[in-house]
Amino acid sequence: MLRITEIKLPLDHPEDALTNAILKKLQISPEELVSHVIFKRSYDARKKTNIYLVYIVDVELVNEQKIGDRFQKDPHVMPTPDMGYHMVAKAPQNMTSRPVVIGMGPSGMFAGLMLAQMGFCPIILERGKAVRDRTADTFNFWKKRAEFNPESNAQFGEGGAGTFSDGKLYSQVKDPQHYGRKVLTEFVNAGASPEIFYINKPHIGTFKLVGIVQNIRAKILALGGEIRFQSRVEDIDIADAQVRGLTLASGEYIATDHIVLAVGHSARDTFQMLYDRGVYIEAKPFSIGFRIEHPQLLIDQARFGEYAGNKLLGAADYKLVHHCQNGRSVYSFCMCPGGLVVAATSEVGRVVTNGMSQYSRNERNANSGIVVGITPDDYAGHPLAGIDLQRRLESRAFELGGSTYAAPAQLVGDFLADRPSSNLGKVTPSYAPNVHLCNLSESLPDYAIAAIREAIPAFNKQIHGFAMDDAMLTGVETRTSSPIRIKRDQNYQSLNIKGLFPTGEGAGYAGGILSAGIDGIKVAEAVALSMNA
Ligand SMILES: Cc1cc2nc3c(=O)[nH]c(=O)nc-3n(C[C@H](O)[C@H](O)[C@H](O)COP(=O)(O)OP(=O)(O)OC[C@H]3O[C@@H](n4cnc5c(N)ncnc54)[C@H](O)[C@@H]3O)c2cc1C
């Protein structure tokens, strides 16, 4: 097959326009074109008055070699690369112990699935509940003010942190081996729409993700894997710098020489345990800030002008960065078009924000994190000091919100003028259980407040209305990425403990669903090769 890039067509082009564009580009007759599939469809909205679609297509031709030769020097025509997944190993006949995966977020789920596909019959241990029970706990806490459960919430449980999310499936990681394609393929096999293969910025949406996670679980079980919920790993047994097993909160001991550590960025107790056991851990940069909410219509109009509401464009997103006078950078994080701000704490007496959307992205507000990058220099002293900072900010947010899990909130106009908010404006905050109006400048360090105050008006120049008085800020956003890195060597094992394979966001090697899935696959391959050695 040949791949053709940069085919530009109007937003409302007729159905046969793509075929005609292929024929024109390759200067061939309709008889010579056997078939074509869209590999990617994106849009270029840099000029609001002329938004158009950009296609990459794979074409099958009668006389492929000859036509390919003709376009050898054209950078927009090339042989279609092999993006299929090829297994690196098979489980040996004489396997003495099974690999154990700790955590069933995207990294643990894909590590487990891959190990199962290679015949290694992994045991997956997840501290939270199966996804349906977890959904009930989390939504009851959000919507019905049920008691918060520190083991079953937005962070912990089958599917991991991103289960109740927008389900954005894009990442900027380099992926020369096309592992991302394998992740998408497994999602589609488990029920996601095939459009995630070709839409430029695909997303799945919360309720669809729940079903997909269940189907991936069924596949792992059918391949001989074992999955145990409400099984928190409390200790790891290490002898002579090699893992030998682990102990669950129930006291049960499981012997194994291969542990995939896929615990996510919120497993603070587990990080402490690993540190106490001597596993090499470093502090790493992360970001802190607020969620901001605007009417989705305002974002659509700012980005798409007269094309706002176009079905192919969907609800508009944005990506913003501002470099501040005090040397800090502020950026938009995890933007959720047509979504909700959600309570994302995993600890009692703390408040953390994040965002999610359904597949339809048709809620009234757009939201995103507006966060300031911080580095270990801001909380120097200890590899786990970033966690202490997160905890302090989250406890402060809990207090500012009235100690009821309501989130502290403020109107943008009041925040910029440094006065507490007392009344809501035109933007109704979506955070559940509730918000409590206050002055958010008390919730973050002064440098962060100064940076966000400078950034919001700067963002207004790119998205007209971004600094509108009635836009809502809700705090605090602290779980943007892991505050630590559990460093690993070229074989994906901990720098100083053999048999321990840190992966995903918690280990500091991923930042999102897709990159965590990709990292899980890489680590599964490393485990398989190590068990075959
Ligand atoms: C509300 C929200 C919305 C998000 N939206 C998006 C989005 O739209 N797109 C995107 O790409 N990313 C999104 N993210 C981020 C994304 O979810 C994470 O990057 C991703 O889930 C990281 O995957 P992971 O497998 O490394 O860790 P996690 O998903 O955090 O999974 C870790 C798992 O390990 C379990 N665990 C922890 N400790 C133990 C232990 N001691 N014993 C047993 N089990 C343990 C946890 O319960 C958890 O299930 C969102 C996150 C949140 C919270």
The ligand as an ORCA input file, in Angstrom:
! r2SCAN-3c Opt
* xyz 0 1
  C     -10.251     12.506     36.392
  C      -9.084     12.186     35.490
  C      -9.182     12.454     34.132
  C      -8.142     12.134     33.260
  N      -8.313     12.346     31.926
  C      -7.408     11.869     31.064
  C      -7.636     11.903     29.655
  O      -8.670     12.347     29.180
  N      -6.661     11.435     28.843
  C      -5.493     10.933     29.322
  O      -4.632     10.512     28.531
  N      -5.257     10.880     30.655
  C      -6.179     11.319     31.531
  N      -5.948     11.238     32.868
  C      -4.633     10.740     33.315
  C      -4.576      9.216     33.157
  O      -5.672      8.678     33.787
  C      -3.305      8.660     33.734
  O      -2.219      9.240     33.057
  C      -3.235      7.153     33.571
  O      -4.360      6.541     34.147
  C      -1.978      6.608     34.218
  O      -1.999      5.224     34.105
  P      -1.203      4.282     35.104
  O      -1.579      2.897     34.752
  O       0.230      4.627     35.071
  O      -1.710      4.645     36.564
  P      -3.176      4.663     37.168
  O      -4.176      4.808     36.099
  O      -3.164      5.654     38.252
  O      -3.378      3.204     37.763
  C      -2.714      2.762     38.923
  C      -3.548      1.669     39.574
  O      -2.762      1.065     40.600
  C      -3.593      0.776     41.712
  N      -2.728      0.701     42.903
  C      -2.036      1.716     43.470
  N      -1.333      1.252     44.537
  C      -1.585     -0.064     44.627
  C      -1.165     -1.076     45.528
  N      -0.310     -0.822     46.548
  N      -1.631     -2.346     45.379
  C      -2.499     -2.630     44.349
  N      -2.945     -1.700     43.470
  C      -2.474     -0.438     43.599
  C      -4.575      1.935     41.723
  O      -5.749      1.595     42.422
  C      -4.807      2.194     40.239
  O      -5.916      1.501     39.755
  C      -6.957     11.555     33.773
  C      -6.849     11.304     35.145
  C      -7.887     11.608     36.008
  C      -7.759     11.320     37.469
*
